[in-house]
Structures are given as structure tokens and as C-alpha cells.
Amino acid sequence: MPVKIVFFFLICFTTLKLQAQDKTLDSLKNALEKVQDENQKVVILNRLASQLQDTDAKTSMKYATSALELAKKLTYPEGTANAYRNLGEVYLIENNHKEALYYLQEALKIYKDIGDDLRIAYTLDALGRTKYAQSEYKNAITFFEEAIPLFKRVNEPSDIAQALLNIGVNHYFLANYEKALDFYFQCLKLSEAQQDADKILLVLNNIGAVYKKLGNMDKALIHFQRVLKMSEANQDKPSIAQALTNLGAVYEDNNQFAEAKQAYQKALNLYENSKLPQNEAKVLNNLGDLARKQGYYDQAIDYHAQSLKIKEALNDKRGIAFSLVSMGDLYLAQKNNEQALVYLKRGLRMASLIGARDSQKDAYQSLAATYSQMNNHAQAYNYLKRHLEIKDSLALSETGIADLQAKFQTNQREKDLKIKNQEQEIIDLKKTQQYLWLAGIITLAILLLMTGFVLVRKGKLS
């Protein structure tokens, strides 16, 4: 999942580049030793830097720095911009987002000056991926949207599809599910026309993720099983692991705990030494929630701690928020209310900071349950109200989905996508002036919410 990188859903691997890399590197190194023209030397240095970005960041940076110094000396704008962009990409891979933004923005200025539409588009794409990595989803969407018309102008359908996928991913993390589906369907249509199997896998995974988020497990299973079948046929271990993770989450929501654990463990084994730490962290988080549901609290704490450690090392703010809320739920299940409040409020602060409304919703829900457990009905009401407000704002309209389904035809008609109606509405709470009556209603609502939501954590899919 992912991406031209692993933005989980967002970034895909450049497999063709990796397959030919050794041969290309040898050729470029030989050419560098023989080249006389200094402008051409800059070109070769930049190509070496680009080839090594994914496999040897330190050496890639060395070549890019040499290219930058020489290009500036020669007053060679294109070579200078390419070196800036290579450095930006390497810093992004190394999770140094501040430096990545600096070098990418410098590259963008020069590309605009020389009117290089294709490289402008690729730089905008890299800026979007950087903002995604910083959990700045709205800013990421802006960059990807700016790139699309440029990709269209130079007729790059694969890059258009990737940008559409990336926009959908960012809307997913903003909990704008209708918009996410819109862009996923556009990407799927274009990818099928191009017979791009890799992107078809990515977007099918993402569509399944939306269905699971909305509680439509039958549709989620259809998409994830299709992904698993395609991935196994291609012997694509990362895609197999992602499909297993997603299937595990569906099994978990269906209370098929043995099947869920088996799927998660298989996925975790595939992710070991795969250089996909974000994916590994997600599986660990899922195993932690699964252990909590089964009452294995020590195991749950261990899994969550491992997941949180990886996310903090990656500065994955969205993931950190999710893990903190999950750990809060763990302490809530143990009736350790004080510790639950600590983790839930930390998770809420992080989620609010980055605009991750889905994690905000979960945090408010669990905070309401915690305060109810502490018999603090005023605070319980306060957080329950906020939970319901966000929940309402995240609901998809049936009309909007029907329009999307009519517009974007896929292999399977998406006629029955609906969000489950709220089981608990507390409309009359604002009308009462009597505290005791209010406390009774709130307590009942909290207990129902705890049964329906807190003990069955949703949102396993990134």
C-alpha cells in the first residue's frame, strides 16, 4: 500500500527501477569516470542519486550534493533543480520533512522559471507526499490537485491515477469518506483502462477500507479477498501482507478472533525485515486491540507499546494518535480510569492538532465512557455530545453514494453502500433542565455506546 512510496496506501514501489538498478548503476559509474563535459557530469550525478534513493540514502545524498555544487558553479538551472529534487526525495525517505520541504520548494521555483511542466508535477507530487507524511492532509491534497492538470498536459495517465489515489487517501484520513470513494473510483477506472495491476490492487484495498469503516463487511471482504488472490498470484509479499491485515480486521469485527489473529500473525511475519515499519506498526496495534478484546491485557500492552515506539520513531502523528487512543481503551477495559484519561487526552490532542477527525471521534467516545464509569455525568455528557457531533459530520449521504456509483462503474455494482443509522440519538438532552434526569439518560446512552463501540474498536485500516 501506501505509493510511489510507502505511504501505506499512498506509496507504491518502483519495481521496474529496482530490477534494473544494478546494471544501470554500473553503467552510470563507468560513464562518470569517462565524462569530460561538466554539464553531462551533473546529469550523471543526478541520475546516480535518483537510482540510489530507495536503497542507499547516504550515497544518494552524496551524489546529489556533488551535482548541486557543480550545477550551481556552472549556472546550470535544470541540473540545479534536479539536484534539489533528489535531495528532497532522499530527506523525505529519511523522514526529515523540514529539509525535504526546503529542497523540494527550491526545485519547484527553478522548474517554474524554466517551464518544465513534467518536473513541476513530480515536485508537486513529492511535496504532497511530504505533507502527507506530516499528517497535513489538506495541504497534501492541494499539491496533488495542482499536479493533475500538469500530468494531463504531458499525457501521463499513470501519474494522474497515482495523484487521484493519493488525494483519496488523504480524504480517507480526514474521514471524508464520500470524497475518498470519488477519487478511488476515478483512479480505478483509469487504472483498469491502463491495465495497471499494481494500482488496481492499491485502489481495491482502499475501497475495501472504506467499506469496512462504514460497517459493510460483506463488501469489504469481497474487495480484500480479491486483492489477496491477485497478490498471491503475483507472489507480492507486501500486498499479501496488506490484504491479510485487512482481512484480519474484518474477521475481528465479526468476532472471529482465531481467524483474525492468524491473519495478523501471517502479515506480521511477512512485514519483518520488509522496510515497511508503518505497516508493521499497524499490525501490532491490531494485535493489541485483539488481545484486549480477549482479555489478554499484558499481551495487549506489549503489542501497543511496540506499535507506538515505531510510530514515534517515524514521527507518524496520525499513527501516534491512533495508538494513544487504543491504549486508552485498553486501560478503560481494565477500569483503570486515571490511566485511560491520560492516554485518551494525549491521543485527542494529537488528533485535534492534525485534524484527524476519525481519531477525535473515537477519543471523545472513549472519554465519555471513562467519565461515565467514574460517575462524572457532566463530563460524560460533554464528550458524548462532541462524539455525536463528529459522527454526524462524518456520515455519508445515500444520495451522494448513489451518484458516485452511477458515475463510476466497477466490476461490481455498489448499490447497497449505506452508513448504519445511529443506534443511539440523544436529541432531547438539550431540552431538559433537570440534572438528575439528564444524568440517567446520559448513563444509559454511555452504556449502550460502550457495548456497541468501545469494546469493539473500529478503524483498523489506515
C-alpha positions, 0 to 999 in steps of 0.5 A, spaced: 500 500 500 501 506 501 505 509 493 510 511 489 512 510 496 510 507 502 505 511 504 501 505 506 496 506 501 499 512 498 506 509 496 507 504 491 514 501 489 518 502 483 519 495 481 521 496 474 527 501 477 529 496 482 530 490 477 534 494 473 538 498 478 544 494 478 546 494 471 544 501 470 548 503 476 554 500 473 553 503 467 552 510 470 559 509 474 563 507 468 560 513 464 562 518 470 569 516 470 569 517 462 565 524 462 569 530 460 563 535 459 561 538 466 554 539 464 553 531 462 557 530 469 551 533 473 546 529 469 550 523 471 550 525 478 543 526 478 541 520 475 546 516 480 542 519 486 535 518 483 537 510 482 540 510 489 534 513 493 530 507 495 536 503 497 542 507 499 540 514 502 547 516 504 550 515 497 544 518 494 545 524 498 552 524 496 551 524 489 546 529 489 550 534 493 556 533 488 551 535 482 548 541 486 555 544 487 557 543 480 550 545 477 550 551 481 558 553 479 556 552 472 549 556 472 546 550 470 538 551 472 535 544 470 541 540 473 540 545 479 533 543 480 534 536 479 539 536 484 534 539 489 529 534 487 533 528 489 535 531 495 528 532 497 526 525 495 532 522 499 530 527 506 523 525 505 525 517 505 529 519 511 523 522 514 526 529 515 520 533 512 523 540 514 529 539 509 525 535 504 520 541 504 526 546 503 529 542 497 523 540 494 520 548 494 527 550 491 526 545 485 519 547 484 521 555 483 527 553 478 522 548 474 517 554 474 522 559 471 524 554 466 517 551 464 518 544 465 511 542 466 513 534 467 518 536 473 513 541 476 508 535 477 513 530 480 515 536 485 508 537 486 507 530 487 513 529 492 511 535 496 504 532 497 507 526 499 511 530 504 505 533 507 502 527 507 507 524 511 506 530 516 499 528 517 497 535 513 492 532 509 489 538 506 495 541 504 497 534 501 491 534 497 492 541 494 499 539 491 496 533 488 490 537 485 495 542 482 499 536 479 493 533 475 492 538 470 500 538 469 500 530 468 494 531 463 498 536 459 504 531 458 499 525 457 501 521 463 495 517 465 499 513 470 501 519 474 494 522 474 491 515 477 497 515 482 495 523 484 487 521 484 489 515 489 493 519 493 488 525 494 483 519 496 487 517 501 488 523 504 480 524 504 480 517 507 484 520 513 480 526 514 474 521 514 471 524 508 469 518 506 464 520 500 470 524 497 475 518 498 470 513 494 470 519 488 477 519 487 478 511 488 473 510 483 476 515 478 483 512 479 480 505 478 477 506 472 483 509 469 487 504 472 483 498 469 483 502 462 491 502 463 491 495 465 495 497 471 495 491 476 499 494 481 494 500 482 488 496 481 490 492 487 492 499 491 485 502 489 481 495 491 484 495 498 482 502 499 475 501 497 475 495 501 477 500 507 472 504 506 467 499 506 469 496 512 469 503 516 462 504 514 460 497 517 459 493 510 463 487 511 460 483 506 463 488 501 469 489 504 471 482 504 469 481 497 474 487 495 480 484 500 479 477 498 480 479 491 486 483 492 489 477 496 488 472 490 491 477 485 497 478 490 498 471 491 498 470 484 503 475 483 507 472 489 507 480 492 509 479 499 507 486 501 500 486 498 499 479 501 501 482 507 496 488 506 490 484 504 491 479 510 491 485 515 485 487 512 482 481 512 484 480 519 480 486 521 474 484 518 474 477 521 475 481 528 469 485 527 465 479 526 468 476 532 472 471 529 478 472 533 482 465 531 481 467 524 483 474 525 489 473 529 492 468 524 491 473 519 495 478 523 500 473 525 501 471 517 502 479 515 506 480 521 511 475 519 511 477 512 512 485 514 519 483 518 525 485 515 520 488 509 522 496 510 515 497 511 515 499 519 508 503 518 505 497 516 508 493 521 506 498 526 499 497 524 499 490 525 501 490 532 496 495 534 491 490 531 494 485 535 493 489 541 486 491 540 485 483 539 488 481 545 484 486 549 478 484 546 480 477 549 482 479 555 489 478 554 491 485 557 499 484 558 499 481 551 495 487 549 500 492 552 506 489 549 503 489 542 501 497 543 507 499 546 511 496 540 506 499 535 507 506 538 515 506 539 515 505 531 510 510 530 514 515 534 520 513 531 517 515 524 514 521 527 507 518 524 502 523 528 496 520 525 499 513 527 501 516 534 494 518 535 491 512 533 495 508 538 494 513 544 487 512 543 487 504 543 491 504 549 486 508 552 481 503 551 485 498 553 486 501 560 478 503 560 477 495 559 481 494 565 477 500 569 483 503 570 480 510 569 486 515 571 490 511 566 485 511 560 484 519 561 491 520 560 492 516 554 485 518 551 487 526 552 494 525 549 491 521 543 485 527 542 490 532 542 494 529 537 488 528 533 485 535 534 492 538 532 492 534 525 485 534 524 484 527 524 477 527 525 476 519 525 481 519 531 477 525 535 471 521 534 473 515 537 477 519 543 471 523 545 467 516 545 472 513 549 472 519 554 465 519 555 465 512 557 471 513 562 467 519 565 461 515 565 464 509 569 467 514 574 460 517 575 462 524 572 455 525 568 457 532 566 463 530 563 460 524 560 455 528 557 460 533 554 464 528 550 458 524 548 455 530 545 462 532 541 462 524 539 455 525 536 457 531 533 463 528 529 459 522 527 454 526 524 459 530 520 462 524 518 456 520 515 455 519 508 449 521 504 445 515 500 444 520 495 451 522 494 453 514 494 448 513 489 451 518 484 458 516 485 456 509 483 452 511 477 458 515 475 463 510 476 462 503 474 466 497 477 466 490 476 461 490 481 455 494 482 455 498 489 448 499 490 447 497 497 453 502 500 449 505 506 452 508 513 448 504 519 443 509 522 445 511 529 443 506 534 443 511 539 440 519 538 440 523 544 436 529 541 432 531 547 438 532 552 438 539 550 431 540 552 431 538 559 433 542 565 433 537 570 440 534 572 438 528 575 434 526 569 439 528 564 444 524 568 440 517 567 439 518 560 446 520 559 448 513 563 444 509 559 446 512 552 454 511 555 452 504 556 449 502 550 455 506 546 460 502 550 457 495 548 456 497 541 463 501 540 468 501 545 469 494 546 469 493 539 474 498 536 473 500 529 478 503 524 483 498 523 485 500 516 489 506 515 
